[in-house]
Amino acid sequence: MKYKRVLLKLSGESLQGSDNYGINQEKLCYYSNQIKEIVDSGTEVSIVMGGGNIFRGLKGSERGFDRIKGDQMGMLATVINSLALESELMSANYSARVFTSIRMEPVGEIYDRDKVVKEMKEGTVCIMAGGTGNPFFTTDTAAALRAVETGCDALLKGTRVDGVYSDDPEKSHQAEKFDHISFEEAITRQLRVMDQTAFTMCRENNMPIIVFNINNPGNLLKVVSGHKVGTLVYNK
C-alpha cells in the first residue's frame, strides 16, 4: 500500500443515497464495504463524517437558528452518522470505535490523539465525530486537523465527482479535470477543494489531499494502493 495511514472524509449527504434525508441503509452498507477493503489491505483508517443529511448549522442559522446552537446541532448529527457507520462495521466483525470531540459517554469516547493512534495501529477503524467541538468550524476543518494530529499519510475526500475541476463539472462541459495540482495553484485558481481553513491547514502541514469519486466501487482501495484516481493536491 502506498498510504499506510489515512483519514477518509465523507459528507453526511453521501449517506442519503437517493433519499432526501437521513441515512440510506444501502449506502451505509456500500461505504462500510469500501472501508473494509482497505482495512483488509493493512491500511490504518480513521474517518470524519459530516452531518448535512440530518442538520447543517449554517443553513439552520439562515432560517433563524442561533448560529452557535445550529452548529452544535450539526455536531450531534455527525455523531448519529458515526454511530451508524460504527454499527455497520461491527456487524461485519470489524473493530470500530467512535471518538467524540465533546463529552458524551457512553455514546462515544472522548477524542484522545494517542488513543486513536494506538487503536488504528491495532486495526480499529476510528470514527471521529462532533467536528472540532467548536462552532464556526466545518467538518472539513475537523478532518484536516485530525489527519495532521494523527500523522496520516493523506487526507482522502470521497465525493460524487472524480476529482478537482477548473469549474463545476455538473454545470460546465468546459470544465477541465486536474490529475494533480499544487496548493498554490488551487488557491490562485480559487478552486473549492475544501473550505479555506481546512485547505490552509493541509498546505501548512504538508498534508496531501486526494479528491476522488467514492461512489465507484473499488476506488478507495485504488487510492490507498497508489493508483492514479481522482486529483492529488500537494505541496510542490
C-alpha positions as CSV (number, residue, x, y, z in Angstrom):
1,M,0.0,0.0,0.0
2,K,1.3,3.5,-0.8
3,Y,-0.6,5.1,2.1
4,K,-0.3,3.2,5.4
5,R,-2.5,5.5,7.4
6,V,-5.3,7.7,6.0
7,L,-8.2,9.8,7.1
8,L,-11.3,9.5,5.0
9,K,-13.7,12.4,4.9
10,L,-17.3,11.6,4.0
11,S,-20.1,14.1,3.7
12,G,-23.3,13.5,5.5
13,E,-25.2,13.9,2.2
14,S,-23.3,10.9,0.9
15,L,-25.3,8.7,3.3
16,Q,-28.6,9.9,1.9
17,G,-28.3,7.9,-1.3
18,S,-31.4,8.6,-3.3
19,D,-33.3,9.7,-0.2
20,N,-33.9,13.3,0.6
21,Y,-33.0,13.0,4.3
22,G,-31.4,10.7,6.8
23,I,-29.4,7.5,6.3
24,N,-29.9,5.2,3.4
25,Q,-29.1,1.6,4.6
26,E,-27.8,0.6,1.2
27,K,-25.4,3.5,1.0
28,L,-24.3,2.8,4.6
29,C,-23.5,-0.8,3.7
30,Y,-21.8,0.3,0.5
31,Y,-19.4,2.7,2.3
32,S,-18.8,0.1,5.0
33,N,-17.7,-2.4,2.3
34,Q,-15.3,0.1,0.7
35,I,-13.8,0.8,4.1
36,K,-13.4,-2.9,4.9
37,E,-11.5,-3.4,1.7
38,I,-8.7,-1.0,2.8
39,V,-8.7,-2.3,6.3
40,D,-8.1,-5.8,4.9
41,S,-5.2,-4.4,2.8
42,G,-3.5,-3.4,6.1
43,T,-4.2,0.3,5.9
44,E,-4.8,2.1,9.2
45,V,-8.1,4.0,8.9
46,S,-9.7,7.0,10.5
47,I,-12.9,8.7,9.4
48,V,-14.6,12.0,9.8
49,M,-18.3,12.2,8.9
50,G,-20.3,15.2,8.0
51,G,-23.9,15.7,9.2
52,G,-25.6,17.5,6.4
53,N,-28.0,14.7,5.8
54,I,-29.6,15.4,9.2
55,F,-28.8,19.0,10.0
56,R,-26.5,21.7,8.7
57,G,-25.8,24.5,11.1
58,L,-25.2,27.3,8.6
59,K,-28.5,26.6,6.8
60,G,-30.2,26.5,10.2
61,S,-28.9,29.9,11.0
62,E,-30.3,31.2,7.7
63,R,-33.7,30.0,9.0
64,G,-33.4,31.8,12.3
65,F,-31.4,29.5,14.5
66,D,-28.7,30.9,16.6
67,R,-25.5,30.1,14.7
68,I,-23.8,28.5,17.7
69,K,-26.8,26.4,18.6
70,G,-27.2,25.4,15.0
71,D,-23.5,24.3,14.7
72,Q,-23.9,22.3,17.9
73,M,-26.9,20.6,16.4
74,G,-24.8,19.8,13.3
75,M,-22.1,18.3,15.6
76,L,-24.7,16.0,17.1
77,A,-25.8,15.0,13.5
78,T,-22.2,13.9,12.8
79,V,-22.4,11.7,15.9
80,I,-25.5,10.0,14.7
81,N,-23.9,9.2,11.3
82,S,-20.7,8.0,13.0
83,L,-22.6,5.6,15.3
84,A,-24.4,4.2,12.2
85,L,-21.1,3.5,10.4
86,E,-19.6,2.0,13.6
87,S,-22.6,-0.3,14.0
88,E,-22.4,-1.4,10.3
89,L,-18.7,-2.2,10.6
90,M,-19.1,-4.0,13.9
91,S,-22.0,-6.1,12.5
92,A,-19.4,-7.5,9.9
93,N,-17.0,-8.3,12.8
94,Y,-14.7,-5.3,12.1
95,S,-13.3,-3.4,15.0
96,A,-14.6,0.2,15.0
97,R,-14.9,2.9,17.6
98,V,-16.5,6.4,17.8
99,F,-14.5,9.2,19.4
100,T,-16.3,12.5,20.1
101,S,-14.8,16.0,20.3
102,I,-17.2,16.8,23.3
103,R,-18.0,14.5,26.2
104,M,-21.0,12.2,25.7
105,E,-20.1,8.9,27.2
106,P,-21.3,6.2,26.8
107,V,-22.3,7.3,23.3
108,G,-18.7,7.7,22.3
109,E,-15.3,8.0,23.9
110,I,-13.8,11.5,24.2
111,Y,-11.2,12.1,21.5
112,D,-7.6,11.5,22.5
113,R,-4.9,11.6,19.9
114,D,-2.7,9.0,21.4
115,K,-5.6,6.6,22.0
116,V,-6.7,7.0,18.4
117,V,-3.2,6.3,17.0
118,K,-2.9,3.2,19.2
119,E,-6.3,1.9,18.1
120,M,-5.5,2.5,14.4
121,K,-2.3,0.6,14.8
122,E,-4.3,-2.3,16.2
123,G,-6.6,-2.3,13.2
124,T,-9.5,-0.4,14.7
125,V,-11.4,2.0,12.4
126,C,-11.5,5.2,14.4
127,I,-14.5,7.4,13.6
128,M,-14.1,10.9,14.9
129,A,-17.4,12.7,15.5
130,G,-18.5,16.1,16.6
131,G,-16.3,18.1,14.3
132,T,-13.7,20.1,16.1
133,G,-16.1,20.6,19.0
134,N,-16.3,24.3,18.3
135,P,-18.9,26.3,16.3
136,F,-17.9,28.1,13.1
137,F,-15.6,25.3,12.0
138,T,-16.7,22.7,9.4
139,T,-16.2,19.0,9.3
140,D,-13.6,19.6,6.5
141,T,-11.6,21.5,9.1
142,A,-12.1,18.7,11.6
143,A,-10.8,16.2,9.0
144,A,-7.7,18.3,8.3
145,L,-7.0,18.8,12.0
146,R,-7.4,15.1,12.8
147,A,-5.3,14.0,9.8
148,V,-2.5,16.2,10.9
149,E,-2.7,15.3,14.6
150,T,-2.7,11.6,14.0
151,G,0.1,11.6,11.4
152,C,-1.8,10.4,8.4
153,D,-0.1,10.0,5.1
154,A,-3.0,11.6,3.2
155,L,-6.5,13.1,3.7
156,L,-8.9,11.3,1.3
157,K,-12.0,13.3,0.4
158,G,-14.6,10.9,-1.0
159,T,-17.1,12.8,-3.2
160,R,-19.6,12.2,-6.0
161,V,-17.2,13.7,-8.6
162,D,-14.0,12.2,-9.8
163,G,-11.6,14.9,-8.8
164,V,-10.9,18.6,-8.8
165,Y,-12.0,20.6,-11.9
166,S,-11.4,24.1,-13.2
167,D,-15.2,24.7,-12.9
168,D,-18.2,22.8,-11.7
169,P,-18.3,19.7,-13.9
170,E,-22.0,19.2,-13.3
171,K,-22.7,22.7,-14.8
172,S,-19.9,23.3,-17.3
173,H,-18.9,21.0,-20.2
174,Q,-15.7,23.0,-20.5
175,A,-14.5,22.1,-17.0
176,E,-11.0,20.7,-17.0
177,K,-10.0,17.9,-14.6
178,F,-6.7,18.0,-12.9
179,D,-4.8,14.8,-12.2
180,H,-2.7,16.7,-9.7
181,I,-2.4,20.3,-8.7
182,S,-0.4,22.3,-6.1
183,F,-2.0,24.0,-3.2
184,E,-0.7,27.3,-4.6
185,E,-2.3,26.8,-8.0
186,A,-5.5,25.7,-6.4
187,I,-5.6,28.9,-4.4
188,T,-4.7,31.1,-7.4
189,R,-7.5,29.5,-9.5
190,Q,-9.8,29.8,-6.5
191,L,-10.8,26.2,-6.7
192,R,-13.1,25.0,-3.9
193,V,-11.3,21.8,-2.8
194,M,-12.2,22.2,0.8
195,D,-13.1,25.2,3.0
196,Q,-10.2,27.7,3.3
197,T,-9.4,26.9,7.0
198,A,-9.0,23.1,6.2
199,F,-7.1,23.8,3.0
200,T,-4.7,26.1,4.7
201,M,-4.1,23.6,7.5
202,C,-3.2,20.9,5.0
203,R,-1.0,23.2,3.0
204,E,1.0,24.4,6.0
205,N,1.4,20.9,7.4
206,N,2.3,19.3,4.1
207,M,-0.8,17.0,4.2
208,P,-1.7,15.8,0.7
209,I,-5.4,15.8,-0.2
210,I,-6.8,13.3,-2.7
211,V,-10.3,14.1,-4.0
212,F,-12.0,11.2,-5.7
213,N,-15.3,9.6,-6.6
214,I,-16.0,7.1,-3.8
215,N,-19.2,6.0,-5.5
216,N,-17.2,4.0,-8.0
217,P,-16.7,0.6,-6.3
218,G,-13.0,-0.2,-5.7
219,N,-11.9,3.5,-6.0
220,L,-11.0,3.8,-2.3
221,L,-8.7,0.7,-2.4
222,K,-7.1,2.0,-5.7
223,V,-6.4,5.3,-4.0
224,V,-4.6,3.8,-1.0
225,S,-2.8,1.5,-3.3
226,G,-1.3,4.4,-5.2
227,H,-3.3,4.2,-8.4
228,K,-4.0,7.5,-10.2
229,V,-7.5,8.0,-9.2
230,G,-9.1,11.5,-8.6
231,T,-6.9,14.5,-8.1
232,L,-3.9,14.9,-5.8
233,V,-3.5,18.3,-4.2
234,Y,0.0,18.7,-2.7
235,N,2.9,21.0,-1.9
236,K,5.4,21.1,-4.8
